[in-house]
C-alpha cells in the first residue's frame, strides 16, 4: 500500500462515521415528528433537539459559552432520553457513545413522548 493511499483511510472512515450518525439523527428526528433533513444542518439541528426535549430555543446561545456548552450537551442528552421514555443511564450512553445509542433509539421500539 502506498503512503498516499494509507493517508486517505482515516478521513474516509471519519466521513463514513459522520454519514452514519446523520442517518441515525434523521430517523430520530422523524420519530419525534420533526423533519429529518433538519438533522443535517449545523446549529439548526441543535435547535430542533432543544424543541424535541421541550427546552427553550434560547438555550442555543449557551453553545457559544465555554464550559456551559458541556452542561447543555448533558441536559440535551437527558432530555432526548426522557422524551423517548429512556433512563438517565441511556442519556449517558447518548452523550458518550452516540454511535451505539442513537441507533438503539432510532431502530428500537422507543416512542416519542412530547
TAQUI-V893678 format. One record per residue. N is the residue number from 1. PHI is phi as a letter, one per 30 degrees, with the letter a starting at -180 (* if undefined). NEAR is the number of other C-alpha atoms within 12 Angstrom. D_CENTER is the distance of its C-alpha to the mean C-alpha in Angstrom with 2 decimals. Layout:
[[N/PHI/NEAR/D_CENTER] [N/PHI/NEAR/D_CENTER]]
This chain:
[[1/*/8/35.59] [2/d/8/36.09] [3/d/8/34.42] [4/d/9/32.72] [5/d/11/31.19] [6/d/12/29.88] [7/d/12/28.23] [8/d/14/26.15] [9/d/15/24.57] [10/e/13/21.98] [11/d/13/20.64] [12/d/14/20.72] [13/d/14/18.74] [14/d/13/16.10] [15/d/14/16.02] [16/d/15/15.79] [17/d/17/12.83] [18/d/18/10.96] [19/d/17/12.32] [20/d/22/11.34] [21/d/25/7.58] [22/d/27/8.31] [23/d/24/10.36] [24/d/30/8.15] [25/d/37/5.83] [26/e/30/9.44] [27/d/30/10.73] [28/d/38/8.54] [29/d/35/9.38] [30/d/24/12.85] [31/d/26/13.27] [32/d/31/12.76] [33/i/21/15.41] [34/c/25/13.65] [35/d/21/14.36] [36/d/24/12.21] [37/d/21/13.25] [38/d/26/11.57] [39/d/30/8.19] [40/d/25/10.50] [41/c/17/11.98] [42/e/15/11.18] [43/i/19/11.59] [44/d/21/12.08] [45/d/26/8.48] [46/d/33/8.22] [47/e/29/11.51] [48/d/35/10.57] [49/d/41/7.90] [50/d/34/10.99] [51/d/26/13.14] [52/d/33/11.45] [53/d/32/12.00] [54/i/25/15.43] [55/d/23/15.37] [56/d/19/17.39] [57/d/22/16.16] [58/d/16/18.40] [59/d/26/16.04] [60/d/27/14.46] [61/d/18/17.68] [62/d/23/16.80] [63/d/24/14.43] [64/c/15/17.77] [65/c/13/19.48] [66/e/12/19.45] [67/i/12/18.88] [68/d/16/17.87] [69/d/18/14.48] [70/d/17/13.96] [71/d/19/15.05] [72/d/30/12.71] [73/d/27/9.66] [74/d/26/11.55] [75/d/29/12.41] [76/d/36/9.08] [77/d/36/8.13] [78/d/31/11.67] [79/d/32/11.57] [80/d/44/8.89] [81/d/38/10.96] [82/d/27/14.11] [83/d/33/13.38] [84/c/31/13.36] [85/i/22/16.28] [86/c/27/14.96] [87/d/19/16.37] [88/d/21/15.66] [89/d/18/15.91] [90/d/28/13.04] [91/d/30/11.01] [92/d/25/12.33] [93/d/24/11.24] [94/d/33/7.52] [95/d/26/8.33] [96/c/18/10.82] [97/b/17/10.35] [98/d/25/6.91] [99/d/23/9.28] [100/c/22/11.30] [101/d/28/9.62] [102/d/34/7.06] [103/d/24/10.37] [104/d/25/12.26] [105/d/36/10.45] [106/d/32/10.75] [107/c/19/14.29] [108/d/19/15.60] [109/c/14/17.82] [110/d/25/15.52] [111/c/24/16.47] [112/d/27/14.98] [113/c/18/17.27] [114/d/20/17.55]]
